[in-house]
Amino acid sequence: MSEAGPLLSTGIEGLDAILSGGLPARRMYLVEGQPGVGKTTLALQFLLEGRRLGEPTLYVTLSETSEELRAIAASHGWSLEGVALYEMATGDPVDTFGDEENTLYFPAEVELGERMRALLAEVERVRPRRLVLDSSTELRLLAQTPLRFRRQVLALKQQLVHRDCTVLMLENPIEPEGDVLLQSLVHGVLHMELLSPAYGAERRRLRVTKLRQVKFRGGYHDCSVVRGGLVVFPRLVAAEHHQEFPRETVSSGVGGLDALLGGGLDRGTGTLIVGPAGSGKSALASSYVHAAAERGEHASVFTFDEGLGTFFQRAAALGMDLRGHVESRRVTVQQVDPAELSPGEFVHAVRHAVESREARIVVVDSLNGLLHAMPEEQYMLLQLHELMSYLRQRGVVTILVLAQSGMLGAMTSPVDVSYLADTVVVLRYFEALGRVGKAVSVLKKRSGEHEDAIRELTLGPGGPKIGAPLDHLQGVMNGVPRLDVRGD
């Protein structure tokens, strides 16, 4: 119950969250979007939720047959038994396939009036609490003029609401901003979009552009049509998820790395590990995952660039049995395809790991893949900022891996996220005395002291090893150091 009266669940958990619980009952709503965006699927879920609650429901179709609707439902594993279906085109006594000369005796206003009377007769018979009208586009074509269309929609709205009915009207808008006239007549408007990137699967998103009497969550929300229906991923608002957690330092299980970091990483902080390809970034991140699992905590890894087989093989070569921890459900590893997974769906997956699996360590490897999933850099940074804030407030140790371009010398990053991180760990290759080594250093740690030394990093069967400070070399961070010949 809200200030708007009783709320009806849409049957879609994420959409109900955006609507602060659901749609106010006994009102008419507009669901608009281009063909294929998921309007029919949403409407069917709305009716199926009503059937589950024991409410009579009715689907009125002007553009699809009952057989097509049942086929759509079957593709999601649903049965429409108990949901009344009415084909308005064939339920009307007007013969739309008659001789063309006879259509002179059935002007648009007469035909539309006949259809409306037939529809209201069906409504009187079923007495639905939930009704879907698919689609208003067909009614507009029948009305032929905006004035007649508006008059018919107003009359239909009054008749249906008077019968204690909540109506979803589907619309295929001609203009990108939709039909302002129709939007002004309804209690709420749900706008759905289908985006087609240059590469990869199509992306769907929705936003509530109008909903009287209800404080809804504004902005765009990613969604996806899968077997089982429309899934909506509400936009994350970090301020809603504050939680108390113990303030403590988390060990990596690598003594030298913990010493370099001033004892380890603190809960509720984010760490950026940056460096060129192959320099050991994933190995350091994996050491925290392995140590957490050994302590009995849960950790989650989202890998964009590395296959699962390679991930487990590399960890095993470093003496870390992450596959065994996955089997014991202490570690979850999800391979993310940036061409298929929307940013909102990725954020939802992270939230699921934290809230349902109680992950205390979250690793994103790498941000380069996340950037590809959301090419608009400014929006990716805003979403990443919100995600990092959420993880901090949940007491999660977050590790972000970022691959830089180049091997030796100057390095460039595809995006600067260092300001979002509480701790920044930098890895570099360096050449000295006929060999190539790896160096590690900590440039920043907001939550406490850390070493300012540059140390050598080696990777082997015993895991990452942190060596002594490279105090006999100068210019290590540039990749080609020189021997320090200063006297004692």
Buried (B, 14 or more C-beta within 10 A) or exposed (E): EBEBEEBBBBBBEBBBBBBBBBBBBBBBBBBBBEEEBBBBBBBBBBBBBBBEEEBBBBBBBBBBEBEEBBEBBEEBEBEBEEBBBBBBBEBBEBEEEEEEEEBEEBEBBEBBBBBBEBBBEBBEEBEBBBBBBBBBBBBBEBBBEEEBBBBBBEEBBEBBBEBEBBBBBBBBBEEEEBBEEBBEBBBBBBBBBBEEEEEBEEBBBBBBBBBEEBEBBEEEBBBBBEEEBBBBBBBBEBEEBEEEBEEEBBBBBBEBBBBBBBBBBBBBBBBBBBBBBBBBBBBBBBBBBBBBBBBEBBBBBBBBBBEBEEBBEBBBEBEBBBBEBBEEEBBBBBBBEBEEBBBBBBBBBBBBBBEEBEBBBBBBBBBBBBBBBBEEEEEBBEBBBBBBBBBBBBBBBBBBBBBBEEBBEEBEBBBEBBEBBBBBBBBBBBBBEEEEBBBBBBBBBEBBEBBEBBBBBEBEEEBBBBBEBBEEBBEBBBBEBEEEEEEE
